[in-house]
Amino acid sequence: MCVKACQTENELPYDVNLARTWVERYTVKKDGHVLVDSPKQARDGFIRNNPLGLDIPKAEIAKDSLFPSCATSATSRPAWKSVL
């Protein structure tokens, strides 16, 4: 919901792939590989448990974590509107 709220607050169209707030999913496999994804900045949440579109059996996953992030480089909405 934070990504949707950010887009609304900054008057961005729903379908644009741009937000000042996003969520990344880190999936650590038991073999040590780390997969990181953030489909559409997680605007619609992580509906399916398939990092990067891969079907990874649950038995191969050591840990799953979600990390919300917030950009701090833009200070005003007009800066964001200029990139649309």
PDB file of N, CA, C and O in Angstrom:
ATOM      1  N   MET A   1       0.802  -1.190   0.000  1.00  0.00           N
ATOM      2  CA  MET A   1       0.000   0.000   0.000  1.00  0.00           C
ATOM      3  C   MET A   1       0.855   1.268   0.000  1.00  0.00           C
ATOM      4  O   MET A   1       0.413   2.305  -0.494  1.00  0.00           O
ATOM      5  N   CYS A   2       2.083   1.199   0.552  1.00  0.00           N
ATOM      6  CA  CYS A   2       2.895   2.419   0.636  1.00  0.00           C
ATOM      7  C   CYS A   2       3.285   2.912  -0.751  1.00  0.00           C
ATOM      8  O   CYS A   2       3.424   4.117  -0.960  1.00  0.00           O
ATOM      9  N   VAL A   3       3.463   1.995  -1.706  1.00  0.00           N
ATOM     10  CA  VAL A   3       3.834   2.406  -3.060  1.00  0.00           C
ATOM     11  C   VAL A   3       2.654   3.114  -3.726  1.00  0.00           C
ATOM     12  O   VAL A   3       2.827   4.141  -4.382  1.00  0.00           O
ATOM     13  N   LYS A   4       1.466   2.564  -3.555  1.00  0.00           N
ATOM     14  CA  LYS A   4       0.270   3.207  -4.111  1.00  0.00           C
ATOM     15  C   LYS A   4       0.052   4.578  -3.481  1.00  0.00           C
ATOM     16  O   LYS A   4      -0.288   5.538  -4.172  1.00  0.00           O
ATOM     17  N   ALA A   5       0.247   4.665  -2.186  1.00  0.00           N
ATOM     18  CA  ALA A   5       0.073   5.949  -1.500  1.00  0.00           C
ATOM     19  C   ALA A   5       1.088   6.972  -2.001  1.00  0.00           C
ATOM     20  O   ALA A   5       0.753   8.143  -2.178  1.00  0.00           O
ATOM     21  N   CYS A   6       2.323   6.535  -2.229  1.00  0.00           N
ATOM     22  CA  CYS A   6       3.366   7.433  -2.734  1.00  0.00           C
ATOM     23  C   CYS A   6       3.006   7.944  -4.121  1.00  0.00           C
ATOM     24  O   CYS A   6       3.156   9.132  -4.407  1.00  0.00           O
ATOM     25  N   GLN A   7       2.528   7.045  -4.986  1.00  0.00           N
ATOM     26  CA  GLN A   7       2.155   7.465  -6.333  1.00  0.00           C
ATOM     27  C   GLN A   7       0.997   8.455  -6.297  1.00  0.00           C
ATOM     28  O   GLN A   7       0.989   9.433  -7.045  1.00  0.00           O
ATOM     29  N   THR A   8       0.035   8.208  -5.442  1.00  0.00           N
ATOM     30  CA  THR A   8      -1.109   9.108  -5.324  1.00  0.00           C
ATOM     31  C   THR A   8      -0.661  10.470  -4.789  1.00  0.00           C
ATOM     32  O   THR A   8      -1.057  11.509  -5.317  1.00  0.00           O
ATOM     33  N   GLU A   9       0.154  10.460  -3.752  1.00  0.00           N
ATOM     34  CA  GLU A   9       0.638  11.707  -3.152  1.00  0.00           C
ATOM     35  C   GLU A   9       1.428  12.545  -4.159  1.00  0.00           C
ATOM     36  O   GLU A   9       1.343  13.773  -4.152  1.00  0.00           O
ATOM     37  N   ASN A  10       2.192  11.883  -5.020  1.00  0.00           N
ATOM     38  CA  ASN A  10       3.014  12.593  -5.997  1.00  0.00           C
ATOM     39  C   ASN A  10       2.323  12.751  -7.346  1.00  0.00           C
ATOM     40  O   ASN A  10       2.948  13.136  -8.334  1.00  0.00           O
ATOM     41  N   GLU A  11       1.021  12.448  -7.376  1.00  0.00           N
ATOM     42  CA  GLU A  11       0.174  12.616  -8.560  1.00  0.00           C
ATOM     43  C   GLU A  11       0.733  11.899  -9.787  1.00  0.00           C
ATOM     44  O   GLU A  11       0.748  12.449 -10.888  1.00  0.00           O
ATOM     45  N   LEU A  12       1.194  10.658  -9.581  1.00  0.00           N
ATOM     46  CA  LEU A  12       1.694   9.841 -10.681  1.00  0.00           C
ATOM     47  C   LEU A  12       0.589   8.933 -11.180  1.00  0.00           C
ATOM     48  O   LEU A  12      -0.185   8.417 -10.375  1.00  0.00           O
ATOM     49  N   PRO A  13       0.492   8.719 -12.489  1.00  0.00           N
ATOM     50  CA  PRO A  13      -0.501   7.781 -13.015  1.00  0.00           C
ATOM     51  C   PRO A  13      -0.257   6.378 -12.460  1.00  0.00           C
ATOM     52  O   PRO A  13       0.883   6.005 -12.187  1.00  0.00           O
ATOM     53  N   TYR A  14      -1.316   5.614 -12.297  1.00  0.00           N
ATOM     54  CA  TYR A  14      -1.220   4.276 -11.697  1.00  0.00           C
ATOM     55  C   TYR A  14      -0.257   3.370 -12.458  1.00  0.00           C
ATOM     56  O   TYR A  14       0.505   2.629 -11.836  1.00  0.00           O
ATOM     57  N   ASP A  15      -0.275   3.414 -13.783  1.00  0.00           N
ATOM     58  CA  ASP A  15       0.506   2.468 -14.587  1.00  0.00           C
ATOM     59  C   ASP A  15       1.967   2.843 -14.784  1.00  0.00           C
ATOM     60  O   ASP A  15       2.717   2.059 -15.366  1.00  0.00           O
ATOM     61  N   VAL A  16       2.397   4.009 -14.323  1.00  0.00           N
ATOM     62  CA  VAL A  16       3.787   4.414 -14.517  1.00  0.00           C
ATOM     63  C   VAL A  16       4.687   3.604 -13.568  1.00  0.00           C
ATOM     64  O   VAL A  16       4.328   3.365 -12.415  1.00  0.00           O
ATOM     65  N   ASN A  17       5.843   3.194 -14.063  1.00  0.00           N
ATOM     66  CA  ASN A  17       6.788   2.416 -13.255  1.00  0.00           C
ATOM     67  C   ASN A  17       7.743   3.360 -12.536  1.00  0.00           C
ATOM     68  O   ASN A  17       8.950   3.323 -12.777  1.00  0.00           O
ATOM     69  N   LEU A  18       7.219   4.195 -11.668  1.00  0.00           N
ATOM     70  CA  LEU A  18       8.019   5.186 -10.973  1.00  0.00           C
ATOM     71  C   LEU A  18       7.382   5.460  -9.624  1.00  0.00           C
ATOM     72  O   LEU A  18       6.174   5.677  -9.529  1.00  0.00           O
ATOM     73  N   ALA A  19       8.191   5.449  -8.593  1.00  0.00           N
ATOM     74  CA  ALA A  19       7.700   5.773  -7.260  1.00  0.00           C
ATOM     75  C   ALA A  19       8.886   6.142  -6.390  1.00  0.00           C
ATOM     76  O   ALA A  19      10.003   5.683  -6.626  1.00  0.00           O
ATOM     77  N   ARG A  20       8.645   6.967  -5.389  1.00  0.00           N
ATOM     78  CA  ARG A  20       9.702   7.317  -4.445  1.00  0.00           C
ATOM     79  C   ARG A  20       9.804   6.281  -3.337  1.00  0.00           C
ATOM     80  O   ARG A  20      10.759   6.292  -2.561  1.00  0.00           O
ATOM     81  N   THR A  21       8.840   5.401  -3.259  1.00  0.00           N
ATOM     82  CA  THR A  21       8.818   4.345  -2.258  1.00  0.00           C
ATOM     83  C   THR A  21       8.673   3.017  -2.988  1.00  0.00           C
ATOM     84  O   THR A  21       7.884   2.908  -3.926  1.00  0.00           O
ATOM     85  N   TRP A  22       9.418   2.022  -2.570  1.00  0.00           N
ATOM     86  CA  TRP A  22       9.301   0.697  -3.186  1.00  0.00           C
ATOM     87  C   TRP A  22       9.675  -0.357  -2.166  1.00  0.00           C
ATOM     88  O   TRP A  22      10.235  -0.046  -1.115  1.00  0.00           O
ATOM     89  N   VAL A  23       9.362  -1.612  -2.479  1.00  0.00           N
ATOM     90  CA  VAL A  23       9.677  -2.732  -1.599  1.00  0.00           C
ATOM     91  C   VAL A  23      10.459  -3.755  -2.416  1.00  0.00           C
ATOM     92  O   VAL A  23      10.050  -4.131  -3.515  1.00  0.00           O
ATOM     93  N   GLU A  24      11.585  -4.198  -1.869  1.00  0.00           N
ATOM     94  CA  GLU A  24      12.382  -5.239  -2.516  1.00  0.00           C
ATOM     95  C   GLU A  24      12.231  -6.531  -1.725  1.00  0.00           C
ATOM     96  O   GLU A  24      12.167  -6.517  -0.496  1.00  0.00           O
ATOM     97  N   ARG A  25      12.174  -7.649  -2.449  1.00  0.00           N
ATOM     98  CA  ARG A  25      12.114  -8.964  -1.812  1.00  0.00           C
ATOM     99  C   ARG A  25      13.472  -9.633  -1.999  1.00  0.00           C
ATOM    100  O   ARG A  25      13.965  -9.757  -3.120  1.00  0.00           O
ATOM    101  N   TYR A  26      14.061 -10.056  -0.907  1.00  0.00           N
ATOM    102  CA  TYR A  26      15.317 -10.792  -0.938  1.00  0.00           C
ATOM    103  C   TYR A  26      15.015 -12.246  -0.601  1.00  0.00           C
ATOM    104  O   TYR A  26      14.462 -12.541   0.458  1.00  0.00           O
ATOM    105  N   THR A  27      15.376 -13.146  -1.497  1.00  0.00           N
ATOM    106  CA  THR A  27      15.187 -14.570  -1.280  1.00  0.00           C
ATOM    107  C   THR A  27      16.562 -15.216  -1.227  1.00  0.00           C
ATOM    108  O   THR A  27      17.321 -15.155  -2.194  1.00  0.00           O
ATOM    109  N   VAL A  28      16.878 -15.827  -0.110  1.00  0.00           N
ATOM    110  CA  VAL A  28      18.155 -16.510   0.051  1.00  0.00           C
ATOM    111  C   VAL A  28      17.901 -18.004  -0.081  1.00  0.00           C
ATOM    112  O   VAL A  28      17.136 -18.594   0.681  1.00  0.00           O
ATOM    113  N   LYS A  29      18.559 -18.596  -1.063  1.00  0.00           N
ATOM    114  CA  LYS A  29      18.417 -20.042  -1.257  1.00  0.00           C
ATOM    115  C   LYS A  29      19.407 -20.773  -0.356  1.00  0.00           C
ATOM    116  O   LYS A  29      20.409 -20.196   0.068  1.00  0.00           O
ATOM    117  N   LYS A  30      19.129 -22.030  -0.066  1.00  0.00           N
ATOM    118  CA  LYS A  30      19.994 -22.820   0.806  1.00  0.00           C
ATOM    119  C   LYS A  30      21.391 -23.013   0.228  1.00  0.00           C
ATOM    120  O   LYS A  30      22.333 -23.283   0.972  1.00  0.00           O
ATOM    121  N   ASP A  31      21.540 -22.876  -1.102  1.00  0.00           N
ATOM    122  CA  ASP A  31      22.871 -22.997  -1.712  1.00  0.00           C
ATOM    123  C   ASP A  31      23.642 -21.674  -1.653  1.00  0.00           C
ATOM    124  O   ASP A  31      24.757 -21.591  -2.169  1.00  0.00           O
ATOM    125  N   GLY A  32      23.061 -20.635  -1.027  1.00  0.00           N
ATOM    126  CA  GLY A  32      23.735 -19.362  -0.860  1.00  0.00           C
ATOM    127  C   GLY A  32      23.390 -18.303  -1.888  1.00  0.00           C
ATOM    128  O   GLY A  32      23.729 -17.137  -1.689  1.00  0.00           O
ATOM    129  N   HIS A  33      22.731 -18.660  -2.976  1.00  0.00           N
ATOM    130  CA  HIS A  33      22.335 -17.673  -3.984  1.00  0.00           C
ATOM    131  C   HIS A  33      21.272 -16.730  -3.408  1.00  0.00           C
ATOM    132  O   HIS A  33      20.369 -17.153  -2.687  1.00  0.00           O
ATOM    133  N   VAL A  34      21.402 -15.454  -3.743  1.00  0.00           N
ATOM    134  CA  VAL A  34      20.438 -14.446  -3.290  1.00  0.00           C
ATOM    135  C   VAL A  34      19.740 -13.870  -4.514  1.00  0.00           C
ATOM    136  O   VAL A  34      20.391 -13.430  -5.461  1.00  0.00           O
ATOM    137  N   LEU A  35      18.423 -13.877  -4.487  1.00  0.00           N
ATOM    138  CA  LEU A  35      17.610 -13.312  -5.562  1.00  0.00           C
ATOM    139  C   LEU A  35      16.914 -12.068  -5.020  1.00  0.00           C
ATOM    140  O   LEU A  35      16.362 -12.092  -3.920  1.00  0.00           O
ATOM    141  N   VAL A  36      16.940 -10.985  -5.790  1.00  0.00           N
ATOM    142  CA  VAL A  36      16.303  -9.744  -5.378  1.00  0.00           C
ATOM    143  C   VAL A  36      15.328  -9.324  -6.472  1.00  0.00           C
ATOM    144  O   VAL A  36      15.700  -9.244  -7.643  1.00  0.00           O
ATOM    145  N   ASP A  37      14.097  -9.059  -6.097  1.00  0.00           N
ATOM    146  CA  ASP A  37      13.129  -8.570  -7.084  1.00  0.00           C
ATOM    147  C   ASP A  37      12.196  -7.560  -6.456  1.00  0.00           C
ATOM    148  O   ASP A  37      12.042  -7.484  -5.237  1.00  0.00           O
ATOM    149  N   SER A  38      11.579  -6.786  -7.332  1.00  0.00           N
ATOM    150  CA  SER A  38      10.642  -5.749  -6.915  1.00  0.00           C
ATOM    151  C   SER A  38       9.703  -5.468  -8.084  1.00  0.00           C
ATOM    152  O   SER A  38       9.801  -4.412  -8.709  1.00  0.00           O
ATOM    153  N   PRO A  39       8.785  -6.405  -8.394  1.00  0.00           N
ATOM    154  CA  PRO A  39       7.909  -6.199  -9.542  1.00  0.00           C
ATOM    155  C   PRO A  39       7.040  -4.959  -9.386  1.00  0.00           C
ATOM    156  O   PRO A  39       6.242  -4.859  -8.455  1.00  0.00           O
ATOM    157  N   LYS A  40       7.202  -4.022 -10.302  1.00  0.00           N
ATOM    158  CA  LYS A  40       6.465  -2.751 -10.275  1.00  0.00           C
ATOM    159  C   LYS A  40       6.604  -2.072  -8.917  1.00  0.00           C
ATOM    160  O   LYS A  40       5.639  -1.524  -8.383  1.00  0.00           O
ATOM    161  N   GLN A  41       7.817  -2.115  -8.366  1.00  0.00           N
ATOM    162  CA  GLN A  41       8.131  -1.557  -7.050  1.00  0.00           C
ATOM    163  C   GLN A  41       7.257  -2.152  -5.942  1.00  0.00           C
ATOM    164  O   GLN A  41       7.121  -1.564  -4.869  1.00  0.00           O
ATOM    165  N   ALA A  42       6.671  -3.317  -6.208  1.00  0.00           N
ATOM    166  CA  ALA A  42       5.756  -3.998  -5.287  1.00  0.00           C
ATOM    167  C   ALA A  42       4.456  -3.225  -5.109  1.00  0.00           C
ATOM    168  O   ALA A  42       3.781  -3.343  -4.086  1.00  0.00           O
ATOM    169  N   ARG A  43       4.117  -2.433  -6.119  1.00  0.00           N
ATOM    170  CA  ARG A  43       2.891  -1.630  -6.081  1.00  0.00           C
ATOM    171  C   ARG A  43       1.667  -2.493  -5.796  1.00  0.00           C
ATOM    172  O   ARG A  43       0.768  -2.079  -5.063  1.00  0.00           O
ATOM    173  N   ASP A  44       1.632  -3.689  -6.372  1.00  0.00           N
ATOM    174  CA  ASP A  44       0.488  -4.583  -6.181  1.00  0.00           C
ATOM    175  C   ASP A  44       0.794  -5.687  -5.172  1.00  0.00           C
ATOM    176  O   ASP A  44       0.049  -6.662  -5.067  1.00  0.00           O
ATOM    177  N   GLY A  45       1.889  -5.532  -4.431  1.00  0.00           N
ATOM    178  CA  GLY A  45       2.302  -6.540  -3.463  1.00  0.00           C
ATOM    179  C   GLY A  45       3.031  -7.691  -4.149  1.00  0.00           C
ATOM    180  O   GLY A  45       3.245  -7.673  -5.361  1.00  0.00           O
ATOM    181  N   PHE A  46       3.398  -8.661  -3.376  1.00  0.00           N
ATOM    182  CA  PHE A  46       4.038  -9.866  -3.911  1.00  0.00           C
ATOM    183  C   PHE A  46       2.984 -10.952  -3.921  1.00  0.00           C
ATOM    184  O   PHE A  46       2.856 -11.738  -2.982  1.00  0.00           O
ATOM    185  N   ILE A  47       2.235 -10.974  -5.006  1.00  0.00           N
ATOM    186  CA  ILE A  47       1.076 -11.847  -5.111  1.00  0.00           C
ATOM    187  C   ILE A  47       1.485 -13.313  -5.184  1.00  0.00           C
ATOM    188  O   ILE A  47       0.825 -14.181  -4.612  1.00  0.00           O
ATOM    189  N   ARG A  48       2.575 -13.581  -5.891  1.00  0.00           N
ATOM    190  CA  ARG A  48       3.032 -14.963  -6.052  1.00  0.00           C
ATOM    191  C   ARG A  48       4.415 -15.096  -5.427  1.00  0.00           C
ATOM    192  O   ARG A  48       5.216 -14.161  -5.445  1.00  0.00           O
ATOM    193  N   ASN A  49       4.673 -16.261  -4.882  1.00  0.00           N
ATOM    194  CA  ASN A  49       5.973 -16.496  -4.260  1.00  0.00           C
ATOM    195  C   ASN A  49       6.934 -17.109  -5.277  1.00  0.00           C
ATOM    196  O   ASN A  49       7.377 -18.247  -5.125  1.00  0.00           O
ATOM    197  N   ASN A  50       7.250 -16.329  -6.320  1.00  0.00           N
ATOM    198  CA  ASN A  50       8.205 -16.800  -7.321  1.00  0.00           C
ATOM    199  C   ASN A  50       9.162 -15.674  -7.685  1.00  0.00           C
ATOM    200  O   ASN A  50       8.939 -14.952  -8.657  1.00  0.00           O
ATOM    201  N   PRO A  51      10.226 -15.524  -6.905  1.00  0.00           N
ATOM    202  CA  PRO A  51      11.183 -14.448  -7.156  1.00  0.00           C
ATOM    203  C   PRO A  51      11.698 -14.472  -8.588  1.00  0.00           C
ATOM    204  O   PRO A  51      12.086 -15.521  -9.103  1.00  0.00           O
ATOM    205  N   LEU A  52      11.697 -13.319  -9.217  1.00  0.00           N
ATOM    206  CA  LEU A  52      12.161 -13.162 -10.603  1.00  0.00           C
ATOM    207  C   LEU A  52      11.412 -14.064 -11.576  1.00  0.00           C
ATOM    208  O   LEU A  52      11.917 -14.361 -12.659  1.00  0.00           O
ATOM    209  N   GLY A  53      10.215 -14.501 -11.202  1.00  0.00           N
ATOM    210  CA  GLY A  53       9.424 -15.356 -12.077  1.00  0.00           C
ATOM    211  C   GLY A  53       9.865 -16.811 -12.073  1.00  0.00           C
ATOM    212  O   GLY A  53       9.377 -17.609 -12.873  1.00  0.00           O
ATOM    213  N   LEU A  54      10.781 -17.163 -11.184  1.00  0.00           N
ATOM    214  CA  LEU A  54      11.291 -18.533 -11.098  1.00  0.00           C
ATOM    215  C   LEU A  54      10.455 -19.349 -10.124  1.00  0.00           C
ATOM    216  O   LEU A  54      10.061 -18.855  -9.068  1.00  0.00           O
ATOM    217  N   ASP A  55      10.187 -20.589 -10.479  1.00  0.00           N
ATOM    218  CA  ASP A  55       9.473 -21.485  -9.570  1.00  0.00           C
ATOM    219  C   ASP A  55      10.511 -22.227  -8.730  1.00  0.00           C
ATOM    220  O   ASP A  55      11.094 -23.215  -9.178  1.00  0.00           O
ATOM    221  N   ILE A  56      10.731 -21.746  -7.520  1.00  0.00           N
ATOM    222  CA  ILE A  56      11.715 -22.331  -6.625  1.00  0.00           C
ATOM    223  C   ILE A  56      10.974 -23.115  -5.551  1.00  0.00           C
ATOM    224  O   ILE A  56      10.139 -22.553  -4.842  1.00  0.00           O
ATOM    225  N   PRO A  57      11.269 -24.407  -5.420  1.00  0.00           N
ATOM    226  CA  PRO A  57      10.600 -25.194  -4.374  1.00  0.00           C
ATOM    227  C   PRO A  57      10.872 -24.595  -2.986  1.00  0.00           C
ATOM    228  O   PRO A  57      11.979 -24.134  -2.708  1.00  0.00           O
ATOM    229  N   LYS A  58       9.869 -24.607  -2.135  1.00  0.00           N
ATOM    230  CA  LYS A  58      10.017 -24.055  -0.782  1.00  0.00           C
ATOM    231  C   LYS A  58      11.169 -24.704  -0.028  1.00  0.00           C
ATOM    232  O   LYS A  58      11.807 -24.061   0.805  1.00  0.00           O
ATOM    233  N   ALA A  59      11.439 -25.974  -0.314  1.00  0.00           N
ATOM    234  CA  ALA A  59      12.519 -26.688   0.373  1.00  0.00           C
ATOM    235  C   ALA A  59      13.890 -26.095   0.051  1.00  0.00           C
ATOM    236  O   ALA A  59      14.840 -26.318   0.802  1.00  0.00           O
ATOM    237  N   GLU A  60      14.017 -25.346  -1.046  1.00  0.00           N
ATOM    238  CA  GLU A  60      15.298 -24.748  -1.438  1.00  0.00           C
ATOM    239  C   GLU A  60      15.495 -23.340  -0.884  1.00  0.00           C
ATOM    240  O   GLU A  60      16.570 -22.763  -1.046  1.00  0.00           O
ATOM    241  N   ILE A  61      14.485 -22.780  -0.239  1.00  0.00           N
ATOM    242  CA  ILE A  61      14.555 -21.411   0.261  1.00  0.00           C
ATOM    243  C   ILE A  61      14.925 -21.409   1.738  1.00  0.00           C
ATOM    244  O   ILE A  61      14.249 -22.018   2.567  1.00  0.00           O
ATOM    245  N   ALA A  62      16.030 -20.703   2.050  1.00  0.00           N
ATOM    246  CA  ALA A  62      16.465 -20.591   3.439  1.00  0.00           C
ATOM    247  C   ALA A  62      15.761 -19.439   4.146  1.00  0.00           C
ATOM    248  O   ALA A  62      15.394 -19.544   5.317  1.00  0.00           O
ATOM    249  N   LYS A  63      15.574 -18.319   3.406  1.00  0.00           N
ATOM    250  CA  LYS A  63      14.996 -17.133   4.033  1.00  0.00           C
ATOM    251  C   LYS A  63      14.396 -16.220   2.977  1.00  0.00           C
ATOM    252  O   LYS A  63      14.941 -16.090   1.881  1.00  0.00           O
ATOM    253  N   ASP A  64      13.281 -15.592   3.303  1.00  0.00           N
ATOM    254  CA  ASP A  64      12.630 -14.576   2.472  1.00  0.00           C
ATOM    255  C   ASP A  64      12.470 -13.320   3.324  1.00  0.00           C
ATOM    256  O   ASP A  64      12.016 -13.401   4.465  1.00  0.00           O
ATOM    257  N   SER A  65      12.839 -12.163   2.781  1.00  0.00           N
ATOM    258  CA  SER A  65      12.699 -10.926   3.529  1.00  0.00           C
ATOM    259  C   SER A  65      12.199  -9.818   2.616  1.00  0.00           C
ATOM    260  O   SER A  65      12.541  -9.780   1.434  1.00  0.00           O
ATOM    261  N   LEU A  66      11.397  -8.923   3.156  1.00  0.00           N
ATOM    262  CA  LEU A  66      10.916  -7.756   2.428  1.00  0.00           C
ATOM    263  C   LEU A  66      11.530  -6.506   3.045  1.00  0.00           C
ATOM    264  O   LEU A  66      11.543  -6.349   4.266  1.00  0.00           O
ATOM    265  N   PHE A  67      12.048  -5.602   2.179  1.00  0.00           N
ATOM    266  CA  PHE A  67      12.680  -4.377   2.641  1.00  0.00           C
ATOM    267  C   PHE A  67      12.050  -3.174   1.957  1.00  0.00           C
ATOM    268  O   PHE A  67      12.269  -2.961   0.764  1.00  0.00           O
ATOM    269  N   PRO A  68      11.271  -2.383   2.688  1.00  0.00           N
ATOM    270  CA  PRO A  68      10.738  -1.148   2.117  1.00  0.00           C
ATOM    271  C   PRO A  68      11.857  -0.108   2.011  1.00  0.00           C
ATOM    272  O   PRO A  68      12.719  -0.019   2.885  1.00  0.00           O
ATOM    273  N   SER A  69      11.830   0.667   0.941  1.00  0.00           N
ATOM    274  CA  SER A  69      12.839   1.698   0.715  1.00  0.00           C
ATOM    275  C   SER A  69      12.166   2.995   0.305  1.00  0.00           C
ATOM    276  O   SER A  69      11.056   2.997  -0.227  1.00  0.00           O
ATOM    277  N   CYS A  70      12.850   4.087   0.559  1.00  0.00           N
ATOM    278  CA  CYS A  70      12.328   5.392   0.200  1.00  0.00           C
ATOM    279  C   CYS A  70      13.449   6.224  -0.394  1.00  0.00           C
ATOM    280  O   CYS A  70      14.500   6.389   0.226  1.00  0.00           O
ATOM    281  N   ALA A  71      13.231   6.746  -1.586  1.00  0.00           N
ATOM    282  CA  ALA A  71      14.228   7.604  -2.224  1.00  0.00           C
ATOM    283  C   ALA A  71      14.253   8.944  -1.517  1.00  0.00           C
ATOM    284  O   ALA A  71      13.218   9.442  -1.074  1.00  0.00           O
ATOM    285  N   THR A  72      15.418   9.516  -1.416  1.00  0.00           N
ATOM    286  CA  THR A  72      15.534  10.808  -0.751  1.00  0.00           C
ATOM    287  C   THR A  72      16.124  11.872  -1.667  1.00  0.00           C
ATOM    288  O   THR A  72      16.442  12.974  -1.219  1.00  0.00           O
ATOM    289  N   SER A  73      16.270  11.547  -2.951  1.00  0.00           N
ATOM    290  CA  SER A  73      16.922  12.488  -3.859  1.00  0.00           C
ATOM    291  C   SER A  73      15.997  13.587  -4.365  1.00  0.00           C
ATOM    292  O   SER A  73      16.461  14.696  -4.631  1.00  0.00           O
ATOM    293  N   ALA A  74      14.719  13.319  -4.505  1.00  0.00           N
ATOM    294  CA  ALA A  74      13.783  14.333  -4.997  1.00  0.00           C
ATOM    295  C   ALA A  74      13.140  15.033  -3.803  1.00  0.00           C
ATOM    296  O   ALA A  74      12.802  14.394  -2.806  1.00  0.00           O
ATOM    297  N   THR A  75      12.979  16.317  -3.911  1.00  0.00           N
ATOM    298  CA  THR A  75      12.414  17.057  -2.789  1.00  0.00           C
ATOM    299  C   THR A  75      11.032  17.631  -3.071  1.00  0.00           C
ATOM    300  O   THR A  75      10.359  18.124  -2.166  1.00  0.00           O
ATOM    301  N   SER A  76      10.612  17.562  -4.345  1.00  0.00           N
ATOM    302  CA  SER A  76       9.297  18.130  -4.641  1.00  0.00           C
ATOM    303  C   SER A  76       8.624  17.357  -5.769  1.00  0.00           C
ATOM    304  O   SER A  76       9.285  16.691  -6.566  1.00  0.00           O
ATOM    305  N   ARG A  77       7.319  17.455  -5.821  1.00  0.00           N
ATOM    306  CA  ARG A  77       6.574  16.757  -6.863  1.00  0.00           C
ATOM    307  C   ARG A  77       6.905  17.242  -8.269  1.00  0.00           C
ATOM    308  O   ARG A  77       6.959  16.414  -9.179  1.00  0.00           O
ATOM    309  N   PRO A  78       7.125  18.511  -8.497  1.00  0.00           N
ATOM    310  CA  PRO A  78       7.451  18.929  -9.866  1.00  0.00           C
ATOM    311  C   PRO A  78       8.676  18.220 -10.432  1.00  0.00           C
ATOM    312  O   PRO A  78       8.748  17.991 -11.640  1.00  0.00           O
ATOM    313  N   ALA A  79       9.633  17.869  -9.592  1.00  0.00           N
ATOM    314  CA  ALA A  79      10.804  17.133 -10.074  1.00  0.00           C
ATOM    315  C   ALA A  79      10.384  15.786 -10.638  1.00  0.00           C
ATOM    316  O   ALA A  79      10.939  15.331 -11.637  1.00  0.00           O
ATOM    317  N   TRP A  80       9.408  15.146 -10.004  1.00  0.00           N
ATOM    318  CA  TRP A  80       8.942  13.861 -10.490  1.00  0.00           C
ATOM    319  C   TRP A  80       8.135  14.015 -11.770  1.00  0.00           C
ATOM    320  O   TRP A  80       8.254  13.201 -12.685  1.00  0.00           O
ATOM    321  N   LYS A  81       7.326  15.046 -11.833  1.00  0.00           N
ATOM    322  CA  LYS A  81       6.493  15.243 -13.024  1.00  0.00           C
ATOM    323  C   LYS A  81       7.345  15.483 -14.249  1.00  0.00           C
ATOM    324  O   LYS A  81       6.907  15.185 -15.360  1.00  0.00           O
ATOM    325  N   SER A  82       8.545  16.009 -14.089  1.00  0.00           N
ATOM    326  CA  SER A  82       9.388  16.309 -15.241  1.00  0.00           C
ATOM    327  C   SER A  82       9.898  15.050 -15.940  1.00  0.00           C
ATOM    328  O   SER A  82      10.322  15.121 -17.093  1.00  0.00           O
ATOM    329  N   VAL A  83       9.865  13.901 -15.265  1.00  0.00           N
ATOM    330  CA  VAL A  83      10.369  12.681 -15.898  1.00  0.00           C
ATOM    331  C   VAL A  83       9.272  11.897 -16.602  1.00  0.00           C
ATOM    332  O   VAL A  83       9.566  10.900 -17.262  1.00  0.00           O
ATOM    333  N   LEU A  84       8.044  12.310 -16.484  1.00  0.00           N
ATOM    334  CA  LEU A  84       6.940  11.579 -17.130  1.00  0.00           C
ATOM    335  C   LEU A  84       6.839  11.898 -18.595  1.00  0.00           C
ATOM    336  O   LEU A  84       5.966  11.370 -19.283  1.00  0.00           O
TER     337      LEU A  84
END
